[in-house]
């Protein structure tokens, strides 16, 4: 026996279908193909070493282990997180957290959590400050020494890297890993073809370039280090990077 579906129930379904079709049209098939090729080139089993296997950075073992570690760190660091949140709220008007869209695995965009270190209209001011970009006004990367948008407490948070502690939430959610290429604020469409291989694994809080110079090196050099990590990826390399990261943070080398 056939039943009639009310128009009120069918309309939302049509809206969802149209939105899905519109989303597919906005995607760039050529870019997706390039990213897929870059991903396939990096797939070598982390236990067997065989081509086509699951690499360490995409393994369930790394995902579960690092999510558990991130959860434990959030619990242990909760007094520090609370103190930082209060200092931001007291010294600067606006929200405590800043959620910025970043580019991750296979070029997917996600919201990355950070403590807010800039004035609330920082993104609106970005265009007017492009001439101060330390990597050049035409660079895909954007970094300014003594950025005028940074708040008083923000300078200290950046210097100490405490502003990045909320990234641990992204590790728990699965958007990021503890170790991997740093996610970029610009999307995959702005990547050059030789940059796309860094999207073959999940982004991380720290990585080879952070312990090798942090923001002092340009994007091409960062990509070279990211690709070196992808080629050599292993649990032991992750452990080495994690052990070295606190010393780089304490020294403040390359922070801005």
C-alpha positions, 0 to 999 in steps of 0.5 A: 500500500502506497502512502503519500509523503507530506510536502513539508517532509519532502522539501527539506530532503530536496534542499539537502540534495541541492546543497550537496550538489552545490558543494560537489560543484564547488570542488576542484576535481583536478586538485582532488586528483592531485591530492589523491595521487600525493596520498597514494605515493606516501602509503607504505605499511608502518609495520611491514614496510610494504607499498600500499599499506597503512603508514604510521601517521594514518594508523589507528594505533597513532590515532588512539594513542595520541588522543589518549595522551592529549586527553591526559594532557588536558586534564593535567594542564587544566590549572594552566588552561584556566589561568591563561583563559582568565588572563585573556578575559581580564586583559582584553575584550573579546572571547577567550578562544579563537577558532581559525579555519585550517587545512588538514588531511587531504585538504579538508578544512577544520576549525583549529582551537587556540587561545586568542592572542590578537584583537577581535578584528585581526582577520579584517586587518590582515589585508592592510598589513600584507606589505609587512609579511616577513615571507613577502607580500605574495607569499602563501604564508603570512607572518609578521614580526611584532604584529600590531594586532597581537595583544599585550598578553598575546605576545607572551602566550605566543612566545611561550607557545601556550596559545597552542595548548587548545590544539589538544582538543583537535587531537582528541576530536581527530582533526589533528595529531600530536606530531605532523605538518602544521595545518595552514590557514590558507586552503589547498587551492593556494598550494603549489603542486610540490606542496600537496604531498604534505596533505597526505597525512593528518596535521600535527601540533609539532613536527620537524620544522618546529624543532628546526627553526619554527617560524624563522623558516619560509614555507618551502623549507617547512614543506621540505621538512614535512616531506622528510618527516612523511618519508621517515615517519615512525613511532620513534621519530614522533617520540624524538620530536615530542621530547625535543619540542619542550626545549625549543619552546622554552628557548623561544627560538623562532617564536613570534 
